[in-house]
Amino acid sequence: MPLLIRALEQTTATGIVGDQSICRFPLGEAHLQAGCLGEAQALAERALALAREHQERGNEAYALRLLGDIAARCEPPERELAAADYRQALTLANELGMRPLVAHCHLGLGKLYRRTGKREQAQEHLATATMMYREMEMRYWLEKAEAEMMELT
């Protein structure tokens, strides 16, 4: 995290807005993995605001997905909020041809629905994510999606 924080500080100092958004995503994900949901939320919301302000639709999609991940990790999960964020990210990613992000959104939705007992929706999204990861030869993520599918059985 110290390197990610330093990268964000440096990009903020340069004033290049696109770089500021990009640096917020991995730092937000790191905070999310560390269980620091508040910090992750603040980074994702700021990235989303910057992306929308500067019409960076790709960065907007990434920020929405991160917000979906955060809402899905809450205890209990904020199902409606997470699903809405994932769906907005999915729509943008589809429009922009961002296939890996589309697959990540399907994985996020699948995990969310599995965790909240919506088995049929979980299976649908996890199957889509698995298929996409396989087609793109994204082995690491394919293993993650397959593991989630195994949790359904």
N, C-alpha and C positions, 0 to 999 in steps of 0.2 A: 504493500500500500504506500509506503513512503515514496517509491519511484513514481507511482501514479499521481500522488499528490503534487510532487515536484513538477511533473509534466503539465498538470492542470495549471499550476501557478505560472509556469513559463508561458503557456499559450495564452493565459489571461493577460499577462504582461505585454504580449505582442499585439493583442487586440484583434487577432484573427478569429472571428466568431465560429467558423466551421470547425476549427481545431479545438475550440473550447467545448463544443458539443461532443465531439469524438472522444475527448479525454474524459468526459463525465461518464460515459457508458461503462468502460472497464472498471473505473473507480466505484461506480454505483453497484456493479455486479460483485465486486470484491466486498463491499460493505454488506451486501445482501447475503453473500456466502458466510460472512462473519456474524450474521444475525443482527446487524445494526440497521434495522429497517428504516429508522428515522433519517439517518444519514443518506441511505440509498434513495429514499423518497425525495429528499431535498435535491440531490444531484439529478435525478431523473426529471423532476418537475422543472428545474432550471434548464436542463437540456431541451426539454419539450418547448419551453417558452422561447428559447433562443432559436430553435429550429423553425417554429411558426413565425416568429418575428422576421426572420431572414429567408423565409420560404424555402427551407431545406427539407424537402419532403422525405428524402431517404433518412435523414437524421430524426425527423419526426416519427417515422415508423419505428426506428430503433428505440427511441425514448418511450413510445407507447408500449412496446413489448416489455421493456424493463419495468414500467409501471405495472403491467399485468403480472409479471413475475413477483413483484413486491406484494401486490394485493393478494396473490395466490398463496404466499408464504405466511400471511398473517394467521394468528390463532384466535378464533377460527378464521378460515379463509374468507376474504371479502369477495365471494363468488361473482356477484353481479358486476362489481367494479372491475375485477380481473378479466371477466369474459368480455366486457365492453372494450377495455384497453386492448386485449388481444385481437378482437375483431376489427377495431380501427387500424391497428398495425397490420393485420392481415390484408385488409382492403388496400391500404397504401402500398404494401410490399407487392401485392399482385399487380397493381397498376404500374408499378415501376420495374417489374420483372426481377425482383429481388428474391429468387427462389430459396436460397438458404434461410433467409428471414421468414419466408412463408412457412417453410418446414418447421422452424423454431416456434412459430406461433401455433401451429398445429400441435406440436409437442406440448407446449404450455397449456393449451386448452385441454388436451388429453389428460395431462397430469392433474389439472384442476378438477375436471369432471370425475376422474377416478377417485380423487381424494374426497370429493363431496358426494359420492355415491351415485353419480349419473353414469352408470356403466355403458349404456348404449352410445351416448355421446362421446365418452372416453374412448371406446373402441374405434369409433369412426375417425376421430382426430389422430389417434395413435397409429392407426393403419395408414392414414395419409402421410403422416410424418415419416413412418418407416419406409414407405414406398419412395418418397422423395429423397430421403437420405441415401437409400440404396442406389437410386438412379444417379445421384450426384457423387456417389462413391465417398460419402462422408462417414467413414467407418466409426469414428469415435461417437458421433451423434446417433448413428444407426444402433450401436450397442445400447446407448441410453434409452432410445425409443423401444427397442426390443425388450429391455428390462422392465420398462413400464407396462408393456403388453403382457409380460409374464405375471405382473402383479394383478392383472385382471382375472387370471385363471385360478 
